[in-house]
Amino acid sequence: EIVLTQSPGTLSLSPGERATLSCRASQSVSSSYLAWYQQKPGQAPRLLIYGASSRATGIPDRFSGSGSGTDFTLTISRLEPEDFAVYYCQQYGSSPPETFGQGTKVEIK
Amino acid sequence: QVQLQESGPGLVKPSQTLSLTCTVSGGSISSGGYYWSWIRQHPGKGLEWIGYIYYSGSTYYNPSLKSRVTISVDTSKNQFSLKLSSVTAADTAVYYCARGTHILTGYYPFDYWGQGTLVTVSS
């Protein structure tokens, strides 16, 4: 089972700032099957990024993903008020069980 | 527009079986290329993948839950279901259903989710 470790646990930033979230895998993620989700209180997660770097439909271009192998990053170039939420990485696809990271909370400073 | 909707009891007694159904609308569950999943989230915690099923009936379960989980599909009703046996308070969580994609070009993660349903295990 691939264990995903996200850091930091909490990121305190102001609107307009850049957010950099990390996701490290315990072993190489096959074919870069790494996704990022955003979750707001009381809502289901929303897919942001798949394949490590491809934006899902309707996702603004201030969200970008990068990385391969065991190290992945989600970057939010300029935080908008609606971006304050919890973010999860997930490895999926050909190597079940699918696993999620423990989450990074992006909060308003 | 594909929509998923979970349904089932919100309260289950310890040692009993939790049963949930996910109804898919806006698309056929029999369409090839998709896998239908259950994910749960303990109160205030992160996401835990439970398992998934292809329309063909092939299943994959989280090893930590495998002995207690059954996921099935009913193509005539465009639904898939979760059964989790011998529940304890540790199974109290919001349960989500979601759709993933597996096609010739590869796998794609959960793009459609239900809104989630809270299941509490308590006597």
Boltz contact constraints between the chains, C-beta under 6 A:
constraints:
  - contact:
      token1: [A, 33]
      token2: [B, 107]
      max_distance: 6.0
  - contact:
      token1: [A, 35]
      token2: [B, 109]
      max_distance: 6.0
  - contact:
      token1: [A, 44]
      token2: [B, 96]
      max_distance: 6.0
  - contact:
      token1: [A, 44]
      token2: [B, 113]
      max_distance: 6.0
  - contact:
      token1: [A, 44]
      token2: [B, 115]
      max_distance: 6.0
  - contact:
      token1: [A, 44]
      token2: [B, 116]
      max_distance: 6.0
  - contact:
      token1: [A, 47]
      token2: [B, 111]
      max_distance: 6.0
  - contact:
      token1: [A, 50]
      token2: [B, 108]
      max_distance: 6.0
  - contact:
      token1: [A, 50]
      token2: [B, 109]
      max_distance: 6.0
  - contact:
      token1: [A, 88]
      token2: [B, 47]
      max_distance: 6.0
  - contact:
      token1: [A, 92]
      token2: [B, 107]
      max_distance: 6.0
  - contact:
      token1: [A, 92]
      token2: [B, 109]
      max_distance: 6.0
  - contact:
      token1: [A, 93]
      token2: [B, 107]
      max_distance: 6.0
  - contact:
      token1: [A, 96]
      token2: [B, 60]
      max_distance: 6.0
  - contact:
      token1: [A, 97]
      token2: [B, 49]
      max_distance: 6.0
  - contact:
      token1: [A, 97]
      token2: [B, 62]
      max_distance: 6.0
  - contact:
      token1: [A, 98]
      token2: [B, 49]
      max_distance: 6.0
  - contact:
      token1: [A, 100]
      token2: [B, 46]
      max_distance: 6.0
  - contact:
      token1: [A, 100]
      token2: [B, 47]
      max_distance: 6.0
  - contact:
      token1: [A, 102]
      token2: [B, 46]
      max_distance: 6.0
  - contact:
      token1: [A, 103]
      token2: [B, 46]
      max_distance: 6.0
